[in-house]
Amino acid sequence: MKKFIDLAVEVIDNLKKDKYVEGSLHKDKTTGKIVFRAYVRQSRLRQPDRVICQLENGWLKESPKRIKFYTSVKKVLGFRLVSVAMHRDLKDGMSRLEVEELLKTE
């Protein structure tokens, strides 16, 4: 069985350039023909996160909308030492962030 599929010119151009074209096949309600509609993919251009400071076990970063804190400590140290190390990293990061905020306002 042969079926004819309507393809847009842009889809054919991309296929000629050996590019992949992702999309959906569906039947047009008005004409009854099978139509291929390519997905419109737009790359997200975003600013990379700015590292405020490197910590003993992680980092503190700033994005346009968020402040990000990451720390990773080995479990073999035990609960108490893990807690102390994480709180120390958080305290160091927050003090550095506070200094930067003071410098911005001046």
C-alpha positions as CSV (number, residue, x, y, z in Angstrom):
1,M,0.0,0.0,0.0
2,K,1.3,3.4,-0.9
3,K,0.5,6.6,1.0
4,F,1.5,10.1,0.1
5,I,2.7,12.4,2.8
6,D,2.8,16.2,2.6
7,L,6.2,17.5,3.7
8,A,7.2,21.2,4.1
9,V,10.1,22.6,2.1
10,E,12.1,23.1,5.2
11,V,11.8,19.4,6.1
12,I,13.1,18.4,2.7
13,D,15.9,20.8,2.8
14,N,17.1,19.4,6.2
15,L,16.9,15.9,4.8
16,K,19.0,16.9,1.9
17,K,21.6,18.2,4.3
18,D,21.7,14.8,6.0
19,K,20.0,16.1,9.2
20,Y,17.5,14.3,11.3
21,V,14.0,15.7,11.4
22,E,11.9,14.9,14.4
23,G,8.2,15.5,14.2
24,S,4.7,13.9,14.1
25,L,2.6,12.3,11.4
26,H,-1.1,12.9,11.6
27,K,-4.1,13.0,9.4
28,D,-5.3,16.5,8.4
29,K,-8.9,16.9,9.5
30,T,-9.9,19.1,6.6
31,T,-8.1,17.5,3.6
32,G,-7.8,14.0,4.9
33,K,-4.2,13.8,3.8
34,I,-1.3,12.5,5.9
35,V,0.9,15.4,7.0
36,F,4.3,15.5,8.7
37,R,4.8,18.4,11.0
38,A,8.4,18.9,12.2
39,Y,8.9,19.9,15.8
40,V,10.2,23.4,16.3
41,R,13.2,22.9,18.5
42,Q,14.8,26.0,20.0
43,S,18.0,25.8,21.8
44,R,18.0,27.3,25.3
45,L,20.6,30.0,25.5
46,R,21.3,30.7,29.1
47,Q,24.1,32.2,31.0
48,P,26.4,29.9,32.8
49,D,26.3,29.9,36.6
50,R,28.8,32.2,38.3
51,V,30.9,30.5,40.9
52,I,30.9,32.6,44.1
53,C,33.3,30.4,45.9
54,Q,34.8,26.9,46.0
55,L,34.3,25.2,49.3
56,E,36.1,22.4,51.1
57,N,33.6,19.8,49.9
58,G,31.6,21.6,47.1
59,W,30.7,25.1,45.7
60,L,28.4,28.1,46.0
61,K,27.1,29.4,42.6
62,E,24.8,32.2,41.5
63,S,22.4,31.9,38.5
64,P,20.1,34.7,37.3
65,K,17.3,33.4,39.5
66,R,18.9,31.3,42.2
67,I,21.8,30.8,44.7
68,K,23.0,27.2,44.5
69,F,24.9,25.4,47.2
70,Y,26.4,22.0,46.7
71,T,28.4,19.9,49.2
72,S,29.4,16.2,49.2
73,V,30.9,14.4,52.2
74,K,31.8,10.7,52.6
75,K,29.4,8.7,54.8
76,V,32.2,6.8,56.4
77,L,32.9,9.9,58.5
78,G,29.8,9.3,60.5
79,F,26.7,11.4,61.0
80,R,28.3,13.9,63.4
81,L,31.3,14.7,61.3
82,V,29.2,14.9,58.1
83,S,26.9,17.4,59.8
84,V,29.9,19.5,61.0
85,A,31.5,19.5,57.6
86,M,28.2,20.5,55.8
87,H,27.5,23.2,58.3
88,R,31.0,24.6,58.0
89,D,30.7,24.7,54.2
90,L,27.4,26.4,54.4
91,K,28.7,29.0,56.9
92,D,31.8,29.7,54.8
93,G,29.7,30.1,51.6
94,M,27.2,32.3,53.3
95,S,29.9,34.6,54.7
96,R,31.5,34.9,51.2
97,L,28.0,35.7,49.8
98,E,27.4,38.3,52.4
99,V,30.8,40.0,51.6
100,E,29.9,40.0,47.9
101,E,26.5,41.6,48.6
102,L,28.2,44.3,50.7
103,L,30.6,45.0,47.9
104,K,27.8,45.3,45.4
105,T,25.9,47.9,47.4
106,E,28.9,50.2,47.7
